[in-house]
Amino acid sequence: MNKYVDTPSIVQVIGCVFKSPQLLEYTDKYVITEEDFPDEFHKIIFGTIFKLHELGAEKITLNSILDYLSTRPKYEALFIKQKGEEWITKAAENANTSSFDYYYNRMKKMTLLRALDSHGITVTDIYDPDNIVDLKLRQKQEDFLDNTSLEGLAQVIQDKLDTIKADYIDGSWGEAYQAGDGLDNLLNELEQSPEVGVPLYGPLINSVTRGARLKKFYLRSAPTGVGKSRTMIADACNIGCTMIYDDTFGWIRNGTSEPVLYITTEQELGEIQTMMVAFLADINEEHILNGKYEGDERERKDRAVSILKESPIYIEVMPDFSLQDVENKIKKNIRDHDVKYVCFDYIHTSLKILEEITRRSGGVKLREDTILFMLSIRLKDLCNKYGIFIMSSTQLNSDYQISETPDQNLLRGAKAIADKIDVGMIMLPVKEEDLENLDRILVNTGFKKPSLKISIYKNRRGRYKGIYLWCDADLGTCRVKPMFATSYSYELIQINNLKINVKDNF
């Protein structure tokens, strides 16, 4: 048996739960799993109590436990062999519910230490129950274990791993660079090939972002119904398709066809496909969903379908996912389809992520903002590790309705997500107040009234931030076209529309 087991704490936890099964209802405070009980006998007793409470029992008795086990001969035999009735009676008599938190936390700490030890990570410098010689050290470790929270213990271990990583992995990169090392070559390369990526969809947006650049992570957030998925679909098709319908020139060339992965977490495959057709053919999606076309729309629809069938755009449907699932899907598509551009719609928690993080942390429950931050870190790490571009999005909190400077503070769940991104954008509907402030610009320039605005609040390696792009948006065709830019105080900003020409392979 693993040495990191505190049997008195386990007995107290089971005894308290037997006496007060309502403790199991505090799922935001107590997370008890079978990993907390390395002994099969303890697992059977706790598991029985848990199931009885789950089935509606407000009070647990010996008779109810015996009745439950009577239909499970294997568990019943072990229960009888270990004198289960006598064990539970004694545990209940000695249970001290007022000290439940202490025993629960000590049990969870042992679970964490046990998990690390089973994976070959030595933690005897933190707690060594086999030490019977150095009593001073033993008492010091006992005091540390009792006085350190479960989260604090996890952080101590993480700091230890980070130190090892810094010494033996990060440190393996060698000496620091001299500031001028390779600088001539870098500047010559930038003269030949400026740092820009393949174009995103719409005017001005590439002037601001410099296109979809490899090793970069862009985030475009919005309230529900404003067009997060539709604008991402537009970008995926703009990158992955060679032709797009223009309302002035008809079907036009659209650069090279770059392999794109679109990961959808909420919508089904068919929903993504109809939006893609609507975007490429410039047809309102309602016409496609109703099967009713006007003018030459049917022919345009057919042409868009043919283009999509020939385009290297791949769709993964992941309604429930873990951090590892996301990485595995991206790696698979890099390997199978040479994908370099990824659209992940969108950053949020899932049941599988919660289970994964809880399992990895030995039962420590992390806050939603911490989990979302971890997901954003993973996405940025994938950009750097595989040399790919990732675009994602988030929902906004309710403050978006009153904010005068829409920035990372509006990201729902965790503003820290923005720490890892290279470009941060927020899409918002245009309010009447906006139109009043824009009246002078609209009269003098002749631009039509915008229906959507994009706040650029973060822009690494870009000069434009703290600005609005005012857009003509047609969400029915997934087309959002920036028309002009202003500061947050509605002062017009002159931005030239950067045209990115991608050499085509045909």
C-alpha positions as CSV (number, residue, x, y, z in Angstrom):
1,M,0.0,0.0,0.0
2,N,1.2,3.6,-0.7
3,K,2.7,5.2,2.4
4,Y,0.7,8.4,1.9
5,V,-2.4,7.3,3.6
6,D,-3.8,8.9,6.8
7,T,-6.3,6.2,8.0
8,P,-7.7,8.3,10.9
9,S,-8.7,11.1,8.5
10,I,-10.4,8.6,6.2
11,V,-12.3,7.0,9.1
12,Q,-13.4,10.5,10.3
13,V,-14.5,11.5,6.9
14,I,-16.6,8.3,6.4
15,G,-18.0,8.5,9.9
16,C,-19.0,12.1,9.5
17,V,-20.7,11.5,6.1
18,F,-22.5,8.5,7.6
19,K,-23.8,10.6,10.4
20,S,-24.5,13.7,8.2
21,P,-24.9,12.7,4.5
22,Q,-25.9,16.3,3.8
23,L,-22.1,17.1,3.7
24,L,-22.2,15.5,0.3
25,E,-24.4,18.2,-1.0
26,Y,-21.7,20.9,-0.6
27,T,-20.2,20.1,-3.9
28,D,-18.7,23.6,-4.2
29,K,-16.7,22.9,-1.1
30,Y,-16.1,19.2,-0.8
31,V,-15.0,16.9,-3.7
32,I,-14.7,13.3,-2.5
33,T,-13.8,10.7,-5.1
34,E,-12.8,7.0,-5.0
35,E,-9.1,8.1,-5.4
36,D,-9.3,9.4,-1.8
37,F,-9.7,5.7,-0.5
38,P,-6.8,3.5,-1.5
39,D,-8.3,0.6,0.6
40,E,-11.1,-1.3,-1.2
41,F,-13.0,-1.7,2.0
42,H,-13.1,2.1,2.6
43,K,-14.2,2.6,-1.1
44,I,-17.1,0.2,-0.6
45,I,-18.4,1.8,2.5
46,F,-18.1,5.4,1.2
47,G,-19.4,4.4,-2.2
48,T,-22.5,2.8,-0.6
49,I,-23.2,5.9,1.5
50,F,-22.8,8.1,-1.5
51,K,-25.1,6.1,-3.7
52,L,-27.8,5.9,-1.0
53,H,-27.7,9.6,-0.6
54,E,-27.8,10.1,-4.3
55,L,-30.9,7.9,-4.5
56,G,-32.6,10.2,-2.1
57,A,-31.8,8.9,1.4
58,E,-31.7,11.8,3.9
59,K,-30.5,9.5,6.7
60,I,-28.1,6.6,6.3
61,T,-28.5,3.5,8.6
62,L,-26.7,0.2,9.0
63,N,-29.8,-1.6,7.6
64,S,-29.9,0.6,4.5
65,I,-26.2,-0.2,3.9
66,L,-26.8,-3.9,4.4
67,D,-29.8,-3.8,2.0
68,Y,-27.8,-2.0,-0.7
69,L,-24.9,-4.5,-0.4
70,S,-27.2,-7.6,-0.4
71,T,-27.6,-7.2,-4.2
72,R,-23.8,-6.9,-4.7
73,P,-22.3,-10.2,-3.4
74,K,-18.7,-9.3,-4.1
75,Y,-18.8,-6.1,-2.0
76,E,-21.0,-7.7,0.6
77,A,-18.5,-10.5,1.1
78,L,-15.6,-8.1,1.7
79,F,-17.8,-6.0,4.0
80,I,-18.6,-9.0,6.2
81,K,-15.0,-10.3,6.2
82,Q,-13.8,-6.9,7.5
83,K,-16.6,-6.7,10.1
84,G,-18.2,-3.7,8.4
85,E,-21.1,-3.3,10.8
86,E,-18.8,-3.0,13.8
87,W,-16.4,-0.8,11.8
88,I,-19.2,1.7,10.8
89,T,-20.6,1.7,14.3
90,K,-17.3,2.6,15.8
91,A,-16.5,5.2,13.1
92,A,-19.8,6.9,13.7
93,E,-19.3,7.0,17.5
94,N,-15.9,8.6,17.1
95,A,-16.8,11.0,14.2
96,N,-16.4,14.7,15.1
97,T,-18.4,16.7,12.5
98,S,-17.1,20.0,13.9
99,S,-13.6,18.9,12.8
100,F,-14.7,17.6,9.4
101,D,-12.9,20.3,7.4
102,Y,-9.6,19.4,9.1
103,Y,-9.9,15.7,8.3
104,Y,-11.2,16.3,4.8
105,N,-8.3,18.5,3.9
106,R,-5.8,16.2,5.4
107,M,-7.3,13.3,3.4
108,K,-7.2,15.3,0.2
109,K,-3.5,16.3,0.8
110,M,-2.7,12.7,1.1
111,T,-4.5,12.0,-2.1
112,L,-2.4,14.6,-3.9
113,L,0.9,13.3,-2.4
114,R,-0.1,9.7,-3.2
115,A,-0.9,10.7,-6.9
116,L,2.5,12.4,-7.3
117,D,4.3,9.5,-5.6
118,S,2.6,6.9,-7.9
119,H,3.8,8.9,-10.9
120,G,7.4,8.8,-9.7
121,I,7.6,12.3,-8.3
122,T,9.5,12.3,-4.9
123,V,7.8,14.4,-2.3
124,T,9.5,13.2,0.8
125,D,11.1,16.7,1.2
126,I,7.5,17.9,1.8
127,Y,6.2,15.0,3.9
128,D,8.0,11.7,4.8
129,P,5.8,9.4,6.9
130,D,8.6,6.8,7.0
131,N,10.9,9.1,8.9
132,I,11.1,7.8,12.4
133,V,14.7,9.0,13.1
134,D,14.7,12.8,12.7
135,L,11.8,13.7,15.0
136,K,12.4,17.4,14.6
137,L,12.0,17.2,10.9
138,R,9.0,14.9,11.3
139,Q,7.3,17.5,13.5
140,K,8.2,20.3,11.1
141,Q,6.7,18.5,8.2
142,E,3.5,17.6,10.2
143,D,3.1,21.3,11.1
144,F,3.6,22.3,7.5
145,L,1.1,19.8,6.2
146,D,-1.5,20.9,8.8
147,N,-1.0,24.7,8.3
148,T,-0.8,24.7,4.5
149,S,-4.0,24.7,2.4
150,L,-4.6,22.1,-0.3
151,E,-4.2,24.8,-2.9
152,G,-1.0,26.0,-1.2
153,L,0.4,22.5,-1.2
154,A,-0.3,22.1,-4.9
155,Q,1.5,25.4,-5.5
156,V,4.5,24.3,-3.6
157,I,4.7,21.2,-5.7
158,Q,4.2,23.2,-8.9
159,D,7.0,25.6,-7.9
160,K,9.2,22.6,-7.4
161,L,8.5,21.3,-10.9
162,D,8.9,24.8,-12.4
163,T,12.4,25.0,-10.7
164,I,13.4,21.6,-12.2
165,K,12.1,22.7,-15.6
166,A,14.0,26.0,-15.4
167,D,17.2,24.2,-14.4
168,Y,17.2,21.3,-16.8
169,I,14.9,22.2,-19.7
170,D,14.7,26.0,-20.0
171,G,18.3,26.2,-19.0
172,S,19.3,23.9,-21.9
173,W,18.7,26.7,-24.4
174,G,22.3,27.9,-23.7
175,E,23.7,31.4,-23.2
176,A,21.9,34.6,-23.7
177,Y,21.9,36.2,-27.2
178,Q,24.0,39.3,-27.8
179,A,21.6,42.0,-29.0
180,G,23.0,42.1,-32.5
181,D,23.1,38.3,-33.2
182,G,21.6,37.6,-36.6
183,L,20.1,41.1,-36.8
184,D,21.3,41.8,-40.3
185,N,19.7,38.6,-41.6
186,L,16.4,39.4,-39.8
187,L,16.1,42.9,-41.2
188,N,17.0,41.6,-44.7
189,E,14.3,38.9,-44.4
190,L,11.7,41.5,-43.3
191,E,12.6,43.7,-46.4
192,Q,12.0,40.7,-48.6
193,S,9.0,39.3,-46.7
194,P,7.4,41.8,-44.2
195,E,5.8,40.2,-41.1
196,V,2.3,39.7,-42.4
197,G,0.1,36.6,-42.7
198,V,-2.6,35.5,-45.1
199,P,-5.5,38.0,-45.2
200,L,-8.5,37.9,-42.9
201,Y,-11.8,38.9,-44.4
202,G,-12.8,42.5,-44.8
203,P,-11.2,46.0,-45.4
204,L,-8.9,47.6,-42.8
205,I,-8.8,44.5,-40.6
206,N,-5.5,43.4,-42.2
207,S,-4.1,47.0,-41.8
208,V,-4.7,46.6,-38.0
209,T,-3.7,42.9,-37.5
210,R,-1.2,42.4,-40.3
211,G,-3.2,39.3,-41.4
212,A,-3.3,35.9,-39.8
213,R,0.3,35.5,-38.8
214,L,1.8,32.1,-37.9
215,K,2.7,31.6,-34.2
216,K,0.1,34.2,-33.2
217,F,-3.1,33.8,-31.2
218,Y,-6.0,36.2,-31.9
219,L,-9.2,36.6,-29.8
220,R,-12.4,38.1,-31.1
221,S,-15.1,38.3,-28.3
222,A,-18.7,39.4,-28.5
223,P,-22.0,39.1,-26.7
224,T,-24.4,36.4,-27.7
225,G,-25.9,36.9,-31.2
226,V,-23.4,39.5,-32.4
227,G,-21.5,37.2,-34.8
228,K,-18.6,35.4,-33.2
229,S,-19.1,32.2,-35.1
230,R,-20.1,33.9,-38.3
231,T,-17.0,36.2,-38.5
232,M,-14.8,33.2,-37.7
233,I,-16.4,31.2,-40.5
234,A,-15.8,34.1,-42.9
235,D,-12.1,34.1,-41.9
236,A,-11.8,30.3,-42.3
237,C,-13.3,30.4,-45.8
238,N,-11.3,33.5,-46.7
239,I,-8.1,31.6,-45.8
240,G,-9.1,28.2,-47.1
241,C,-10.9,28.9,-50.4
242,T,-9.5,30.2,-53.7
243,M,-12.8,31.9,-54.9
244,I,-15.4,34.2,-53.3
245,Y,-18.4,36.0,-54.8
246,D,-18.2,39.7,-54.9
247,D,-21.4,41.7,-55.5
248,T,-19.6,44.0,-57.9
249,F,-17.2,41.8,-59.9
250,G,-18.8,38.3,-59.5
251,W,-16.6,35.4,-58.6
252,I,-13.1,36.6,-57.9
253,R,-9.7,34.9,-57.0
254,N,-9.0,34.9,-53.3
255,G,-5.3,34.0,-53.1
256,T,-4.1,30.5,-52.2
257,S,-6.1,27.8,-50.5
258,E,-4.4,27.3,-47.1
259,P,-5.4,24.3,-44.9
260,V,-7.7,25.4,-42.2
261,L,-9.1,23.5,-39.1
262,Y,-12.5,24.8,-37.7
263,I,-13.3,23.4,-34.3
264,T,-16.9,23.9,-33.3
265,T,-18.0,23.3,-29.7
266,E,-21.7,24.3,-29.8
267,Q,-22.9,24.0,-33.4
268,E,-23.5,20.9,-35.5
269,L,-21.7,20.2,-38.8
270,G,-24.7,21.2,-40.9
271,E,-25.0,24.6,-39.2
272,I,-21.4,25.4,-40.0
273,Q,-21.7,24.2,-43.6
274,T,-24.7,26.4,-44.5
275,M,-23.0,29.4,-43.1
276,M,-19.9,28.7,-45.2
277,V,-22.1,28.5,-48.3
278,A,-23.9,31.7,-47.4
279,F,-20.5,33.5,-47.0
280,L,-18.9,32.2,-50.2
281,A,-21.9,32.8,-52.4
282,D,-23.0,36.0,-50.7
283,I,-26.5,34.6,-50.1
284,N,-28.6,35.2,-47.0
285,E,-28.5,32.0,-45.0
286,E,-32.3,32.2,-44.6
287,H,-32.7,31.5,-48.3
288,I,-30.5,28.4,-48.0
289,L,-32.3,27.1,-44.9
290,N,-35.7,27.6,-46.6
291,G,-34.5,26.3,-50.0
292,K,-35.9,29.4,-51.7
293,Y,-33.5,31.3,-54.0
294,E,-33.8,34.6,-55.8
295,G,-32.2,35.5,-59.2
296,D,-29.0,33.7,-59.7
297,E,-28.6,32.6,-56.1
298,R,-29.1,28.9,-56.9
299,E,-26.2,28.9,-59.3
300,R,-24.0,30.8,-56.8
301,K,-25.0,28.3,-54.2
302,D,-23.9,25.4,-56.4
303,R,-20.6,27.1,-57.2
304,A,-19.9,27.7,-53.5
305,V,-20.6,24.0,-52.8
306,S,-18.1,23.0,-55.5
307,I,-15.5,25.4,-54.1
308,L,-16.0,24.1,-50.5
309,K,-15.6,20.4,-51.7
310,E,-12.3,21.3,-53.2
311,S,-11.0,23.4,-50.3
312,P,-8.7,22.2,-47.5
313,I,-11.1,23.2,-44.8
314,Y,-11.7,20.6,-42.1
315,I,-14.3,20.7,-39.4
316,E,-14.1,19.0,-36.0
317,V,-17.2,18.9,-33.8
318,M,-16.3,18.8,-30.1
319,P,-19.3,19.5,-27.8
320,D,-17.4,18.2,-24.8
321,F,-13.6,18.5,-24.7
322,S,-10.6,18.5,-22.4
323,L,-7.3,20.4,-22.9
324,Q,-5.7,17.3,-24.2
325,D,-8.5,16.7,-26.6
326,V,-8.0,20.1,-28.2
327,E,-4.3,19.5,-28.6
328,N,-4.8,16.0,-30.0
329,K,-7.3,17.3,-32.6
330,I,-5.0,20.0,-33.7
331,K,-1.9,17.7,-33.8
332,K,-4.0,15.1,-35.8
333,N,-5.0,17.7,-38.4
334,I,-1.5,19.1,-38.7
335,R,-0.2,15.6,-39.3
336,D,-3.0,14.5,-41.7
337,H,-3.8,17.7,-43.5
338,D,-0.8,20.0,-42.9
339,V,-3.1,22.5,-41.2
340,K,-1.5,25.8,-40.3
341,Y,-4.6,27.9,-39.5
342,V,-7.0,27.0,-36.7
343,C,-10.4,28.5,-35.7
344,F,-11.5,27.4,-32.2
345,D,-15.1,28.4,-31.5
346,Y,-14.9,29.2,-28.6
347,I,-13.1,29.4,-25.2
348,H,-15.3,28.1,-22.4
349,T,-15.3,25.4,-19.7
350,S,-16.7,22.0,-20.3
351,L,-17.5,19.0,-18.0
352,K,-14.6,17.1,-19.5
353,I,-12.2,20.0,-18.8
354,L,-13.4,20.2,-15.2
355,E,-12.9,16.5,-14.7
356,E,-9.4,16.6,-16.3
357,I,-8.2,19.5,-14.2
358,T,-9.7,18.1,-11.0
359,R,-8.0,14.7,-11.7
360,R,-4.7,16.3,-12.4
361,S,-4.8,18.4,-9.3
362,G,-5.6,15.5,-7.0
363,G,-9.2,16.7,-6.4
364,V,-8.3,20.4,-5.9
365,K,-11.2,22.4,-7.3
366,L,-9.9,25.4,-9.4
367,R,-11.9,28.5,-10.2
368,E,-13.4,28.9,-13.6
369,D,-11.1,31.9,-14.4
370,T,-8.1,29.8,-13.6
371,I,-9.3,27.0,-16.0
372,L,-10.0,29.4,-18.8
373,F,-6.6,31.0,-18.4
374,M,-5.0,27.5,-18.6
375,L,-6.9,26.9,-21.8
376,S,-5.7,30.1,-23.3
377,I,-2.1,29.3,-22.3
378,R,-2.5,25.9,-24.0
379,L,-3.7,27.5,-27.2
380,K,-0.8,30.0,-27.3
381,D,1.7,27.2,-26.5
382,L,0.3,25.3,-29.5
383,C,0.8,28.3,-31.7
384,N,4.5,28.5,-30.8
385,K,5.1,24.7,-30.7
386,Y,3.7,23.9,-34.1
387,G,4.1,27.3,-35.9
388,I,0.4,27.7,-36.4
389,F,-2.2,30.6,-36.3
390,I,-5.1,30.3,-33.9
391,M,-8.2,32.4,-33.8
392,S,-10.7,32.0,-31.0
393,S,-13.4,33.9,-29.1
394,T,-15.2,34.3,-25.8
395,Q,-18.5,35.6,-24.5
396,L,-18.6,38.9,-22.6
397,N,-19.9,39.8,-19.2
398,S,-22.8,42.2,-18.7
399,D,-20.4,45.2,-18.3
400,Y,-20.2,45.5,-22.1
401,Q,-23.4,47.5,-22.1
402,I,-21.9,50.4,-20.2
403,S,-18.2,50.3,-20.8
404,E,-16.6,53.3,-22.6
405,T,-13.3,51.5,-23.3
406,P,-14.2,47.9,-24.3
407,D,-11.1,45.8,-23.3
408,Q,-10.1,42.6,-21.6
409,N,-12.2,43.5,-18.5
410,L,-15.3,42.6,-20.4
411,L,-14.2,38.9,-21.1
412,R,-16.6,36.6,-19.3
413,G,-15.0,34.2,-16.9
414,A,-11.4,35.5,-16.9
415,K,-9.9,38.7,-18.1
416,A,-6.5,37.0,-17.8
417,I,-7.3,35.1,-21.0
418,A,-6.1,38.3,-22.8
419,D,-2.6,37.9,-21.2
420,K,-1.6,35.3,-23.8
421,I,-3.2,36.7,-27.0
422,D,-1.4,38.7,-29.7
423,V,-4.5,40.6,-30.9
424,G,-7.6,41.2,-28.8
425,M,-10.9,42.4,-30.4
426,I,-14.4,42.9,-29.1
427,M,-17.4,43.1,-31.4
428,L,-20.4,45.1,-30.2
429,P,-23.7,46.3,-31.6
430,V,-23.8,50.0,-32.5
431,K,-26.0,52.1,-30.0
432,E,-28.0,55.2,-30.8
433,E,-25.5,57.1,-28.7
434,D,-22.7,55.9,-31.0
435,L,-24.5,57.2,-34.1
436,E,-25.0,60.6,-32.4
437,N,-21.3,60.8,-31.8
438,L,-20.5,59.7,-35.3
439,D,-23.0,62.1,-37.0
440,R,-20.3,64.6,-38.1
441,I,-18.1,61.9,-39.6
442,L,-20.9,60.3,-41.4
443,V,-22.1,63.6,-42.9
444,N,-18.6,64.6,-44.0
445,T,-17.5,61.3,-45.4
446,G,-20.6,59.8,-46.8
447,F,-20.1,56.4,-45.1
448,K,-23.3,54.5,-44.4
449,K,-24.5,54.1,-40.8
450,P,-22.5,51.3,-39.2
451,S,-24.3,48.4,-37.5
452,L,-21.4,46.9,-35.6
453,K,-18.2,48.1,-34.1
454,I,-15.0,46.3,-33.3
455,S,-12.9,47.5,-30.4
456,I,-9.1,46.7,-30.8
457,Y,-7.9,46.7,-27.3
458,K,-4.6,44.7,-27.7
459,N,-2.3,44.5,-30.7
460,R,1.2,43.2,-30.2
461,R,3.5,44.4,-33.0
462,G,0.8,46.7,-34.2
463,R,0.3,50.4,-34.0
464,Y,-3.5,50.4,-33.9
465,K,-5.0,49.8,-30.5
466,G,-7.5,51.6,-28.3
467,I,-9.6,52.1,-31.5
468,Y,-13.0,51.2,-33.0
469,L,-13.5,49.8,-36.5
470,W,-17.0,50.8,-37.6
471,C,-18.5,48.1,-39.8
472,D,-21.3,47.4,-42.2
473,A,-22.4,44.0,-41.0
474,D,-24.6,41.5,-42.8
475,L,-24.7,38.5,-40.4
476,G,-27.1,36.6,-42.8
477,T,-24.1,36.3,-45.2
478,C,-21.5,36.2,-42.5
479,R,-19.9,39.3,-44.0
480,V,-18.6,42.1,-41.7
481,K,-16.9,44.9,-43.5
482,P,-15.0,47.6,-41.6
483,M,-15.5,51.1,-43.2
484,F,-13.6,53.5,-41.1
485,A,-11.8,53.8,-37.7
486,T,-12.0,56.2,-34.8
487,S,-10.5,56.5,-31.3
488,Y,-12.6,55.5,-28.3
489,S,-13.6,59.2,-28.2
490,Y,-14.9,59.2,-31.7
491,E,-12.1,61.0,-33.4
492,L,-11.6,59.9,-37.0
493,I,-8.3,57.9,-37.6
494,Q,-6.8,57.6,-41.1
495,I,-5.9,54.0,-41.9
496,N,-4.8,52.9,-45.3
497,N,-6.4,49.6,-46.4
498,L,-3.5,47.1,-46.5
499,K,-3.8,44.7,-49.4
500,I,-2.1,41.4,-48.7
501,N,-1.2,39.6,-51.9
502,V,-0.5,35.9,-51.5
503,K,1.4,34.2,-54.2
504,D,-0.8,31.5,-55.7
505,N,0.3,28.0,-56.3
506,F,-1.6,27.5,-59.5
